[in-house]
Structure formats: structure tokens, C-alpha cells
Amino acid sequence: MDTTRADPAPPQAAPITAVIPSYPLQFRLNGEQVDTQVEAWVTLLDLLRDKLELTGTKKGCDHGQCGACTVLVDGKRINSCLTLAVMQNGKEITTVEGLAQGEQLDPLQQAFIDNDAFQCGYCTPGQLCSAKGLIAEGQARTVAEVRELMSGNICRCGAYPQIVAAVTSVMGMKQHQDNPERPYLPGTVPA
């Protein structure tokens, strides 16, 4: 006689299916209408890069401290990593991809080239959008003010003198350097 008994199979739990709510989102992106659905926790940065495939806007620190993700919302510069996409419903968003008009570069883009205002280029999209917003704000009247109001954008390569020169040249400032007695060579970091 066989005394072993097969244990009955444990009851199977019904699969749990969670419904993740998403919300309708409409806005203008670089001049074109966008209609999409997004979960409540998605940042504007992640929406731009991951869903809309606009990878010009960079993810640097993801904490709002480096400025690599700077975009313009209704003409004002913001860190796209710190704002939820759902908060931008009905807004006008401009990324670095939206600065040029077809093949015609924005004057800031051309000034960055002319002044060698980038090295690795990782911060450049955020620098360009921040500079565009800075000029629109109209608060910077001196080179020192440009430098101060752009200080939320970090350039790990140290191209700050060239960035300031590019921005001030577009603004029409006569003096493009902080200290004209101490000239810089493009591509070098003054000590």
C-alpha cells in the first residue's frame, strides 16, 4: 500500500492587472501641435526624450542643478527635469530643435559656432535655450549680469568665457568679456 499522498496544487491566484491612468496632454512643441497621453509622474524632460524622441534636450543631473535640460515654456526658461509634463497642457514649448528656421541657424546658434562656445557639446542645448530666454527677459545689461543670469547652466568643459562672448555678441554688447585686460584663447580655461 502506497502511503504517499500527492498534495493538491495550491490555488492559482488571479493575475493582478493594474490600470495605470494616463492623462490627455496638448501643447505646441517647436511650432507644431502635439496631442498625447502621459502618466502623471512623467517629467517634461522624459516626455521630450523618450516619447517624442527629441534628444537635443539633455538629462544631466536630473535634479535641476546643471541646466542641461533647459527648454523654453511660453518663452521662459525652465529645467524640464523639474516639471511634470501634465503641467504643460496648452503651453508653447521650444527645445533646441526648434531654434533654427529650417537650414537657417538662430543667431545664438551661429554665435556659439563663431565664438567656439562649446567643447563636448553636452550642455550646449541647455545653454542655447537658457540664453534665448535670458535675452527675451531683457534683464541682463552687462557682461557680469549675463554671466550671473546664465549661472544655472553648468559647462563641465569650462567654456564660460566663450559662452558669455556668444550671448553678449547677439545682445549687441560692445564688450564681450568680463575682463578685457585678461584675454582668453578659445578652447582654454582661464586660470
Secondary structure by P-SEA (a helix, b strand, c coil): ccccccccccccccbbbbbbbbbbbbbbcccbbbbbcccccccaaaaaccccccccccccccccccccbbbbccccccccccccccccccbbbbccccccccccccaaaaaaaaacccccccaaaaaaaaaaaaaaacccccaaaaaaaaccccccccaaaaaaaaaaaaacccccccccccccccccccc
